[in-house]
């Protein structure tokens, strides 16, 4: 017959719940929410990649090129909220795949604009929505007050993580 000490080592949700403080329970609930958000985003982009052979970021980039043709790399990176070097790497892959073309600027040879090739246009017509992903789409549906509150709290969380 096991002793009380051995019995407590087995997983018993009732024991765990009663031993947690309210703060600990809240923390676990929030962690679970982060995992759910991460899982939904991951599944969405994995499904796109399986169907079309492109990453979610590449699909979003193609749709941005439909919305803003002949955009520059810097502006495209800003639209996608990614670093310019990351945008350049994604663009290189799309150029090699024949979906995007680099076009020289008419007045400034140092500047390059991006546009969809015919192959890229045909592809974007078959790609699923939301192109930018499920998270930006869900955020877009939140009222401004909720977005401000979420931004404030996430900023605090990030500051604490960076301070660790």
N, C-alpha and C positions, 0 to 999 in steps of 0.2 A: 504494500500500500504506500503510495507516494506521500511524502510529507508536505506540509503547507508550502514550504519553500519551493519544492519541485513543481507543485501544481501552478504556482504563480508564473513560472517560466513559460508555460504553454500559452499560446496566443488566445486571449479571451478578450474580445472587443469591449465587453462590459467593464473589465478591470482597467483596460487602457483608458476608456472614456472617463471613468471616475477619478483616475489619477492625474488627468490633464487639467491644467488651469484653463480658464476661459481664453487667455491669450494664446496658449498652446493650441487649443482647438481652432481658434480663428486662423492662426498661422498655417495649420494643416489644411484648412478649407481653402485658403488663398493659394497655397502651393498646388492643391488639386486643380484649382481654376486655371493656374498658369499651365499645368500639364494638359488640360483639356484644350486650351487655346493653341498651344504648341502642336498637339496632335491633330487638330482640325486643319491647321495651316499645312502641316507636313503631308497629310493624306491628300489634300487638294492638289498640291504641287506634284506629288508623286503620281497621281492619276493623270495629270497633264503630261508629265514626262513619259509615262508608259504609252499613252495614246499618240503623242506627237513627236517624241524624241527631243524635246526642248525643255530646258529648265523653266521654272515658273518665272524667273527674272527675265529670261529671253522672251517669253511670251508677252510679258508686260511691256518690255522694250518695243517689241513689234507693234503692239497696240498704241503705244505712245507715238511711234513714228507715223501711224495712220492719223492720229489726232493733230500732230504738229510736224508736218513734212518739212524736210530740209533743216532740221534742228541741228545744232552743234552738240558735240560730246559733253561739254560743260553743262549746257542747259538740260540735256537729256538726263545726265547724272542727277541734277537738282530735282527734276521732275520725279525721278524714281527714288529719291532720298538715299542714294548710294554714293560712294566715293568715286571720283573721276577715273581712277585707275581700274576700279572694278567695272565701271561702264565701258572703258576701253577694251578690257578683256572680253566682255560679253559681245561687244560690237565686232571684235576680230573674229569670233566664232561664227557670228551671223553673216559676216562678209564671206568667210571661207565656205560657208554652207550655201551661199548664193541668194540669201534672203534680203541682204542689205547692201547698198552701194555707197561708196564715199564719193562726194562730188566737191570739186574745188570751188571756192568762193569766187565770184566774178571779179571782185575788186581787190581782194586780199588773198594772195596765194598761200599765206600761212594758215588760213582758216579752211576748215573742211566741214561740209554739211553732210548729213546722213539722209538717205531716203530708201524706201522699200524698192526692191527690184520687182519685176513682174511676178517672179516666183514668190517673193515675200508677200505681195498683195494677195495672190491666190491663197496662200497659206493663212493669212490673217482672217480671211472670210470663213475658214473652217475651224478656227480656234475657239475654244469655249470662253465664256465669261464666268465670273469676273476675272478679267485678265490680270488685274493687279493683285488678286488674291482675295481670300475671304475675310481676312482681318481688316484691310483698308475699307472694304465694302461695309462690314459691320460697323466700323468706327464712323463711317459716313452717315449711318442711320441714327447715331446718337445725337441728342441735342447738344448745343454748344456748352451749356452748363456742365453736363456730364463729361464732355471732352476736357474742359478746363480742370475739373476735379481729378479726373484720371491722370492728366498730364502732371498736375501738381504732385499727386501721390507717387506716381512712377518716378518723377524727378527726385523725390526724397529717397525712394528705394535705391535708385541708381547711385546717388551720392553716398549712401551708406555702404553699398557694395564696393564702390571705388575707393572708399576710405579704409576698407579692410586690409 
